[in-house]
Amino acid sequence: MSEYRRAPLTPTQLEARAAEFAERHAARLKGLGSANRAQMALKAGLQAAMETEEREVGVLEMLINLFVEKPQTPLVEALTAHHEAAVQQVRALGHQIEALETDRRLVNQDIQALNTDALDALADAQTAALALQTTEIKLEALGMRRKVQDNADLQAQADQLEALRAERATEHRRFFATQARLEGLAILNRELRQLLNDQHERLCELHDAGTAALKRMASHLVTLKAAASARDLHRETESALKDLRTSVARVCRVADESSHYLTEHVDELEDRMRTLDAEAASRRQAHAEVEAALNRVRRWQ
Amino acid sequence: MAVARQALRALRLNRLYPDWKTLADHAAATGQPGWPKGEDWLRARVDQRLAPEMLERLEDQRGDPTADARRAYFEGLMKARLVQDHATIGLVRVEDDRVEVEWRLDRMDLPQARFVRWTLRVGGPTDAFTVDGTQAQAAPELTRRIQLLSWHSALELALGLERVPGIVVHEVCRGEVGPARPGPSGPWLSACLSRVAEHVRRVVVDDPLSTQLLVPSSESGHGLSHQRKWAVPTTDANAARAWLADQGSRNLVYAFGD
C-alpha cells in the first residue's frame, strides 16, 4: 500500500468527499440565484422611478398652471425615495458581484484540488493495475508449477497470492472510481466557473448601466430642487425623462438577458449534478455488490 | 477621537439640532476620515439594510479572508446607530377648543449630507390634533403639508403653514447640521439655526452659505433669525475667521483638535 500516493477511498469515503464538493457547488448556484434577484430588483426599482416621474409630470403641469409655489416638491420627494431605493439596489448588485468574485476564486481552488486528487488517483490506479498484473503473472506461474507438482506449501502460496490479487483488484477499482468521480466533479466545476465568468461580466455591465441611471437621477434631482421658474422645470423634467428612459431601457435589457441566461444554465447545471449523483448511486450499488461478493470469497479462503 | 465626532461636539448643538451623537455614530459607520460625503452617509444606511441578506450570502464563503472581512463590515453595520427621519408631536397645552403642540421633525437628507431638525410650536382647533396623554397626532392632511414644506426654509414653512385655516404658528425653528467646507487641516463643519417666531421681530441673517435665502418683507410682520456657526480644526481657526470677515460675516467659530 505504501507505494500509493494516497490511501484508496472506500465507496462511502468517496461519496462523502464528492458530497462535500457537491454541497459547495450547490451553494454557489444558490449564490447566483441571489445575484439574479438583485438584478431583477434593480430593474423593477428603476422602472418604478420612471413611472413615478412620468405620472408626476402630468401633476406637475397641472400645478404649474395653478401657479402653486414650488410645484416640484412632491416630485422631488418621490424621486428622492426612488433614488435611495435605486442606490440600495445598485449597492446590492455590487455586493453580489463581489461575492461572485469570491465564489469564482473558491471554485478555482476547488478545481485545482479536484485536479490534484484526480491525478493522484489516476497514478495510484496505474500503480494498482501494475501490482495486479504482477500478482496475476505470479499466480499463473504458480499454477503452472502446481500442474507439474502440487503440495500444501504451494497451495498456501497460491491462497496468499489469490488474497493479494483480490485486494489489488479492489484497490484498482477504488482508485479508478475515485478518479472518474473527481473528474466528473471537476468538469461540472469548470462549467460553473464559465457560468460565473459570464454572469460576472453581465452583472458588471448591469452595474455600470445602473450607476449611469443613478447619476442621471441624482443630477436631475439637484436641478429639480434648484429650478426657479415653471418653464425651467418643465424643460428640465422633459429632458431628464428622456435620458432616464434610455438608461432604464438599457438596465432592463441587460437584466432580462442575464436573468434568462442564468435560469437556463443554472437549471441545467443542477440537473447535471443530480444525474452525476444518480450515476454515482448506481455505481455505489454495483460497488457494494462486488464488495459483498469479495468478502464472501475471502471468508471461504 | 474621530474628526467628525470632534467637530460635532465642538459645535455645541442643543436640542434644536439633530442629535449630534447619532450623527457621530453614523459618520463613524461610513468608515471615512473627516466629514463624510453625501454618498458615504447614504451608503452606510443602504448597506445596513442589505446586511442581513449579505451575511446570509457570505455564510457559504466562511474561511475566505476577503469574505470574512466583508462579513465583519456588515456585522459592524448591523450594530451601528444611524440617523433616520423621525417625527414626534408633544402636547404643550389644551385650552377650550384649541390645542397647542410642539412638533419635532427630523429630516435627514443623506445624499446632500445635510441634517435638519424642525421644531414647530403651533396651535390649532381640536379637530386638527388627536390628543393622547402628553403626545398628539396631527390630521393626515396637516402632516402631509408639513412634510412637503419641510423641504424648504423656515420662513417658507411658516408662511405655508399660516395659510392652513385655523392654524396659528407660534414658532418655527430649523436647526441644520452641515454642510462642511474642506479646510487646509480638516473639514470646516457648519450648523445653522433659522428661527421665525412671534417674539422675533427683526431680521437678522448672517450666513455666508445662503445667498438666496428668502427674507420677510418689512410689511409682512415676520422677523427672521438665521445664523450659522462653525467648527474648524484649531490650526485653521484664524484662517476661518479671516474668511468669514472677508464674507462680511460674524459667525461664531469653535476650534477642535490639538
Interface residues (C-beta under 8 A of the other chain):
Chain A: R24 A27 R28 K30 G31 S34 E69 K70 T73 P74 V76 E77 T80 H83 E84 V87 Q88 R91 A92 H95 Q96 E98 A99 T102 D103 R105 L106 A218 L221 K225
Chain B: L42 R43 R45 V46 D47 R49 L50 E53 M54 R57 L58 D60 Q61 D64 T66 A67 R70 D109 L110 P111 Q147 L148 W151 H152 E156 G160
